[in-house]
Amino acid sequence: MSGTEDGQKHSQLPPPPSAPPAPDVETGAPPPAAPGAGSGMGVSAIVRRWRRDDLIRKGSLVLRGLALLFSLLAFIIMASNEHGDWKDFDRYEEFRYLLAISILATLYTGVQALRHIHQISTGQELVKLQTSALIDFAGDQVTFLDNV
């Protein structure tokens, strides 16, 4: 083999792969991706996330509003029960318990709906997000278990 043939063979080989960039030494964060690399990080991804979060907030408010409507309807129907004689449910302790639970469920759902309306209209939380999630979970569980 001559020196020119050997040089031509080396020039036809692809360049060696470059090592991936190292993470940031101080924070341990990965290096930023090159623009257009398809990493899903960009203005369009941020806008999609904002839209999704906004849809979730509005959907949550709609569901809280429906829960308020149904719990208020249940309270009104139970409170307006006037049949008389042995059908008068006011004499039964169980009915009074159900009526009290429907009042509490209506008040709880109303407060939660007002909290959601305040958060959507002002953009500020009344309580921290973790506390709010804990209150939502506990209140929903208690309200659900009492209605079963």
Kinemage of the C-alpha trace (Angstrom):
@kinemage 1
@onewidth
@group {chain A} dominant
@subgroup {mainchain}
@vectorlist {calphas} color= white
{ca met a 1} P 0.000 0.000 0.000
{ca ser a 2} L 1.244 3.404 -0.806
{ca gly a 3} L 1.054 6.365 1.538
{ca thr a 4} L -1.650 8.034 -0.576
{ca glu a 5} L -3.936 4.993 -0.448
{ca asp a 6} L -3.511 4.770 3.310
{ca gly a 7} L -4.367 8.468 3.660
{ca gln a 8} L -7.481 8.064 1.498
{ca lys a 9} L -8.757 5.214 3.668
{ca his a 10} L -8.487 7.346 6.808
{ca ser a 11} L -10.253 10.299 5.209
{ca gln a 12} L -13.239 8.111 4.269
{ca leu a 13} L -13.816 6.955 7.857
{ca pro a 14} L -16.419 8.883 9.839
{ca pro a 15} L -15.079 11.125 12.590
{ca pro a 16} L -15.009 9.569 16.055
{ca pro a 17} L -18.138 10.243 18.104
{ca ser a 18} L -17.803 13.162 20.445
{ca ala a 19} L -18.388 12.623 24.144
{ca pro a 20} L -21.659 14.007 25.539
{ca pro a 21} L -21.283 17.262 27.438
{ca ala a 22} L -20.630 16.831 31.128
{ca pro a 23} L -23.202 17.974 33.695
{ca asp a 24} L -22.685 21.208 35.599
{ca val a 25} L -20.152 20.583 38.363
{ca glu a 26} L -21.771 22.885 40.936
{ca thr a 27} L -25.435 22.002 40.542
{ca gly a 28} L -25.267 18.582 38.920
{ca ala a 29} L -27.809 19.794 36.353
{ca pro a 30} L -27.542 18.383 32.847
{ca pro a 31} L -26.242 20.758 30.208
{ca pro a 32} L -28.790 22.656 28.131
{ca ala a 33} L -29.874 20.914 24.960
{ca ala a 34} L -29.001 22.370 21.614
{ca pro a 35} L -31.762 24.468 20.047
{ca gly a 36} L -34.063 22.374 17.898
{ca ala a 37} L -32.823 19.133 19.421
{ca gly a 38} L -36.366 18.001 20.223
{ca ser a 39} L -35.908 18.092 23.972
{ca gly a 40} L -39.451 19.371 24.586
{ca met a 41} L -38.089 22.417 26.357
{ca gly a 42} L -39.052 25.607 24.648
{ca val a 43} L -41.618 28.341 24.446
{ca ser a 44} L -44.250 26.086 22.877
{ca ala a 45} L -43.835 23.473 25.621
{ca ile a 46} L -44.187 26.138 28.304
{ca val a 47} L -47.307 27.575 26.664
{ca arg a 48} L -48.815 24.067 26.377
{ca arg a 49} L -48.178 23.491 30.079
{ca trp a 50} L -49.759 26.846 31.013
{ca arg a 51} L -52.827 25.998 28.940
{ca arg a 52} L -53.077 22.540 30.504
{ca asp a 53} L -52.746 23.946 34.032
{ca asp a 54} L -55.378 26.583 33.266
{ca leu a 55} L -57.725 23.908 31.905
{ca ile a 56} L -57.221 21.798 35.032
{ca arg a 57} L -57.996 24.786 37.293
{ca lys a 58} L -61.138 25.656 35.355
{ca gly a 59} L -62.229 22.011 35.207
{ca ser a 60} L -61.737 21.706 38.945
{ca leu a 61} L -63.877 24.791 39.475
{ca val a 62} L -66.628 23.361 37.253
{ca leu a 63} L -66.595 20.090 39.190
{ca arg a 64} L -66.681 21.944 42.534
{ca gly a 65} L -69.611 23.989 41.231
{ca leu a 66} L -71.484 20.830 40.242
{ca ala a 67} L -70.760 19.297 43.649
{ca leu a 68} L -72.082 22.460 45.306
{ca leu a 69} L -75.223 22.351 43.171
{ca phe a 70} L -75.929 18.697 43.973
{ca ser a 71} L -75.184 18.996 47.688
{ca leu a 72} L -77.397 22.096 47.916
{ca leu a 73} L -80.129 20.255 46.028
{ca ala a 74} L -79.855 17.293 48.418
{ca phe a 75} L -80.083 19.619 51.413
{ca ile a 76} L -83.143 21.422 50.032
{ca ile a 77} L -84.955 18.184 49.210
{ca met a 78} L -84.288 16.715 52.653
{ca ala a 79} L -85.138 19.937 54.496
{ca ser a 80} L -88.431 20.390 52.635
{ca asn a 81} L -89.739 16.918 53.467
{ca glu a 82} L -93.251 17.500 54.877
{ca his a 83} L -95.438 14.405 54.593
{ca gly a 84} L -97.015 14.350 58.021
{ca asp a 85} L -98.111 11.420 60.227
{ca trp a 86} L -95.691 8.478 60.320
{ca lys a 87} L -93.939 9.735 57.149
{ca asp a 88} L -92.665 12.799 59.010
{ca phe a 89} L -88.932 12.094 58.954
{ca asp a 90} L -88.150 14.873 61.450
{ca arg a 91} L -88.929 12.391 64.215
{ca tyr a 92} L -86.122 10.030 63.154
{ca glu a 93} L -82.601 10.559 64.421
{ca glu a 94} L -81.100 9.132 61.229
{ca phe a 95} L -82.847 11.783 59.135
{ca arg a 96} L -81.515 14.569 61.323
{ca tyr a 97} L -78.013 13.090 60.928
{ca leu a 98} L -78.360 13.056 57.115
{ca leu a 99} L -79.639 16.618 57.167
{ca ala a 100} L -76.644 17.757 59.248
{ca ile a 101} L -74.218 15.967 56.914
{ca ser a 102} L -75.821 17.585 53.861
{ca ile a 103} L -75.432 21.006 55.516
{ca leu a 104} L -71.755 20.332 56.229
{ca ala a 105} L -71.159 19.006 52.698
{ca thr a 106} L -72.810 22.081 51.194
{ca leu a 107} L -70.763 24.466 53.355
{ca tyr a 108} L -67.493 22.622 52.662
{ca thr a 109} L -68.100 22.517 48.918
{ca gly a 110} L -69.126 26.186 48.888
{ca val a 111} L -65.920 27.224 50.674
{ca gln a 112} L -63.825 25.141 48.275
{ca ala a 113} L -65.577 26.675 45.251
{ca leu a 114} L -64.983 30.180 46.632
{ca arg a 115} L -61.320 29.317 47.203
{ca his a 116} L -61.018 28.160 43.578
{ca ile a 117} L -62.742 31.317 42.301
{ca his a 118} L -60.357 33.486 44.344
{ca gln a 119} L -57.339 31.578 43.073
{ca ile a 120} L -58.400 31.826 39.425
{ca ser a 121} L -59.396 35.498 39.596
{ca thr a 122} L -56.374 36.797 41.539
{ca gly a 123} L -53.775 34.150 40.742
{ca gln a 124} L -52.874 33.867 44.440
{ca glu a 125} L -53.441 30.972 46.801
{ca leu a 126} L -55.144 31.609 50.152
{ca val a 127} L -53.050 28.872 51.753
{ca lys a 128} L -49.896 27.076 50.648
{ca leu a 129} L -50.318 24.509 47.897
{ca gln a 130} L -49.322 21.544 50.107
{ca thr a 131} L -51.733 22.608 52.862
{ca ser a 132} L -54.482 23.160 50.322
{ca ala a 133} L -53.974 19.685 48.849
{ca leu a 134} L -54.105 18.120 52.317
{ca ile a 135} L -57.306 20.006 53.192
{ca asp a 136} L -58.884 18.987 49.873
{ca phe a 137} L -57.985 15.333 50.383
{ca ala a 138} L -59.148 15.135 53.999
{ca gly a 139} L -62.334 17.118 53.385
{ca asp a 140} L -63.251 15.090 50.313
{ca gln a 141} L -62.699 11.840 52.184
{ca val a 142} L -64.809 12.913 55.157
{ca thr a 143} L -67.584 14.256 52.942
{ca phe a 144} L -67.580 11.107 50.810
{ca leu a 145} L -67.564 8.708 53.768
{ca asp a 146} L -70.399 10.536 55.478
{ca asn a 147} L -72.569 10.356 52.374
{ca val a 148} L -72.048 6.610 51.874
